[in-house]
Amino acid sequence: MKVQNITDIDAFFKAVDECKGKVELVTGEGDRLNLKSKLSQYVSMANIFSNGEIPELEIIAYEKEDTDRLIGFMINGQ
């Protein structure tokens, strides 16, 4: 799924942490970073926000309930 305009990074990672299965960020080079890893969270966010802009991100969630949770976050911010 494509996500954009994430304004509350802490809430976004809280939603990711609550997911049951694997959640990955697909980089522009096609690499996949495990967003449930704190190290990957820090590295990915440092790279994403290095130029001061929030690009569109591609996130892969492998469980339907996790996809629903992340879509709910994007719609409601929760």
PASEBA-1860 file (N, C-alpha, C; in nm, 3 decimals):
! residues 78
1> MKVQNITD> 0.084/-0.116/0.000/0.000/0.000/0.000/0.088/0.122/0.000 ~ 0.042/0.227/-0.062/0.114/0.353/-0.066/0.060/0.442/0.046 ~ 0.150/0.503/0.120/0.109/0.596/0.226/0.186/0.726/0.207 ~ 0.123/0.834/0.251/0.188/0.964/0.244/0.130/1.055/0.349 ~ 0.193/1.169/0.366/0.148/1.270/0.462/0.141/1.218/0.604 ~ 0.241/1.142/0.645/0.247/1.097/0.784/0.300/1.214/0.865 ~ 0.217/1.264/0.955/0.256/1.380/1.034/0.295/1.343/1.176 ~ 0.245/1.231/1.225/0.277/1.187/1.361/0.354/1.056/1.352
9> IDAFFKAV> 0.486/1.068/1.346/0.573/0.952/1.329/0.559/0.854/1.445 ~ 0.552/0.907/1.568/0.539/0.820/1.685/0.412/0.737/1.678 ~ 0.301/0.799/1.640/0.174/0.726/1.628/0.180/0.624/1.516 ~ 0.249/0.658/1.407/0.262/0.564/1.296/0.338/0.440/1.341 ~ 0.452/0.460/1.410/0.529/0.345/1.455/0.458/0.268/1.565 ~ 0.375/0.335/1.644/0.293/0.264/1.743/0.196/0.171/1.671 ~ 0.134/0.220/1.563/0.043/0.136/1.484/0.119/0.019/1.423 ~ 0.240/0.043/1.374/0.322/-0.065/1.318/0.355/-0.167/1.427
17> DECKGKVE> 0.395/-0.119/1.545/0.431/-0.209/1.655/0.314/-0.297/1.699 ~ 0.191/-0.247/1.682/0.072/-0.323/1.721/0.034/-0.429/1.618 ~ 0.095/-0.425/1.503/0.066/-0.525/1.399/0.117/-0.662/1.443 ~ 0.046/-0.765/1.406/0.080/-0.902/1.445/0.188/-0.963/1.355 ~ 0.181/-0.933/1.226/0.275/-0.992/1.131/0.383/-0.896/1.089 ~ 0.453/-0.933/0.985/0.564/-0.853/0.934/0.511/-0.732/0.858 ~ 0.576/-0.617/0.880/0.544/-0.494/0.809/0.676/-0.441/0.753 ~ 0.677/-0.416/0.622/0.801/-0.374/0.558/0.782/-0.241/0.484
25> LVTGEGDR> 0.890/-0.164/0.481/0.898/-0.044/0.399/0.980/-0.079/0.277 ~ 0.928/-0.049/0.159/1.001/-0.075/0.035/1.072/0.054/-0.003 ~ 1.204/0.047/-0.013/1.283/0.165/-0.048/1.274/0.192/-0.197 ~ 1.323/0.307/-0.239/1.325/0.342/-0.381/1.409/0.246/-0.463 ~ 1.505/0.180/-0.399/1.590/0.083/-0.468/1.528/-0.057/-0.469 ~ 1.412/-0.073/-0.403/1.347/-0.203/-0.400/1.382/-0.287/-0.279 ~ 1.466/-0.235/-0.191/1.499/-0.308/-0.068/1.379/-0.304/0.026 ~ 1.369/-0.403/0.111/1.260/-0.409/0.209/1.318/-0.403/0.348
33> LNLKSKLS> 1.271/-0.305/0.426/1.316/-0.287/0.564/1.205/-0.329/0.658 ~ 1.238/-0.410/0.756/1.143/-0.457/0.856/1.111/-0.342/0.950 ~ 0.989/-0.287/0.940/0.952/-0.172/1.022/0.921/-0.209/1.167 ~ 0.918/-0.337/1.199/0.897/-0.375/1.338/1.029/-0.373/1.416 ~ 1.139/-0.357/1.346/1.271/-0.344/1.408/1.295/-0.197/1.441 ~ 1.328/-0.168/1.565/1.354/-0.029/1.605/1.471/0.030/1.526 ~ 1.574/-0.048/1.503/1.687/0.001/1.426/1.643/0.039/1.285 ~ 1.566/-0.046/1.222/1.516/-0.016/1.087/1.427/0.107/1.087
41> QYVSMANI> 1.348/0.124/1.193/1.263/0.243/1.202/1.348/0.369/1.202 ~ 1.452/0.370/1.284/1.538/0.489/1.292/1.612/0.514/1.162 ~ 1.666/0.408/1.104/1.742/0.423/0.979/1.650/0.470/0.867 ~ 1.534/0.408/0.855/1.443/0.445/0.746/1.394/0.587/0.760 ~ 1.360/0.628/0.880/1.311/0.764/0.898/1.422/0.867/0.878 ~ 1.543/0.835/0.917/1.655/0.928/0.894/1.675/0.948/0.744 ~ 1.667/0.841/0.668/1.684/0.853/0.523/1.567/0.923/0.457 ~ 1.447/0.893/0.500/1.328/0.950/0.439/1.320/1.100/0.464
49> FSNGEIPE> 1.352/1.142/0.585/1.336/1.283/0.620/1.464/1.364/0.604 ~ 1.567/1.307/0.545/1.696/1.376/0.534/1.687/1.504/0.452 ~ 1.595/1.509/0.356/1.584/1.630/0.274/1.467/1.718/0.316 ~ 1.404/1.688/0.429/1.297/1.772/0.482/1.161/1.750/0.420 ~ 1.147/1.655/0.331/1.019/1.627/0.268/0.970/1.489/0.308 ~ 0.839/1.471/0.304/0.780/1.341/0.332/0.735/1.281/0.199 ~ 0.809/1.188/0.145/0.770/1.129/0.017/0.658/1.027/0.037 ~ 0.608/0.980/-0.074/0.513/0.869/-0.070/0.592/0.744/-0.034
57> LEIIAYEK> 0.538/0.664/0.055/0.604/0.542/0.100/0.524/0.421/0.055 ~ 0.594/0.314/0.028/0.526/0.187/0.001/0.549/0.097/0.121 ~ 0.439/0.055/0.181/0.441/-0.032/0.298/0.375/-0.164/0.260 ~ 0.435/-0.274/0.303/0.376/-0.406/0.282/0.346/-0.467/0.417 ~ 0.219/-0.500/0.439/0.177/-0.572/0.559/0.126/-0.708/0.512 ~ 0.171/-0.813/0.576/0.142/-0.948/0.529/0.013/-1.007/0.586 ~ -0.041/-0.946/0.690/-0.166/-0.993/0.750/-0.277/-0.893/0.721 ~ -0.396/-0.944/0.686/-0.508/-0.856/0.653/-0.541/-0.762/0.768
65> EDTDRLIG> -0.541/-0.814/0.891/-0.574/-0.728/1.005/-0.471/-0.617/1.022 ~ -0.347/-0.643/0.985/-0.244/-0.540/0.993/-0.266/-0.434/0.886 ~ -0.303/-0.478/0.766/-0.335/-0.383/0.659/-0.451/-0.295/0.702 ~ -0.555/-0.356/0.759/-0.671/-0.280/0.806/-0.631/-0.180/0.915 ~ -0.541/-0.222/1.006/-0.496/-0.134/1.113/-0.423/-0.013/1.054 ~ -0.334/-0.036/0.958/-0.258/0.073/0.899/-0.346/0.165/0.814 ~ -0.443/0.109/0.745/-0.538/0.192/0.670/-0.619/0.276/0.767 ~ -0.662/0.216/0.877/-0.734/0.292/0.981/-0.650/0.405/1.034
73> FMINGQ> -0.520/0.380/1.054/-0.430/0.485/1.102/-0.426/0.600/1.000 ~ -0.413/0.565/0.872/-0.403/0.669/0.770/-0.532/0.750/0.759 ~ -0.646/0.685/0.779/-0.774/0.754/0.768/-0.802/0.836/0.894 ~ -0.784/0.774/1.009/-0.824/0.836/1.136/-0.709/0.894/1.217 ~ -0.587/0.861/1.178/-0.473/0.905/1.256/-0.458/0.832/1.388 ~ -0.519/0.713/1.397/-0.515/0.636/1.522/-0.473/0.494/1.493
END
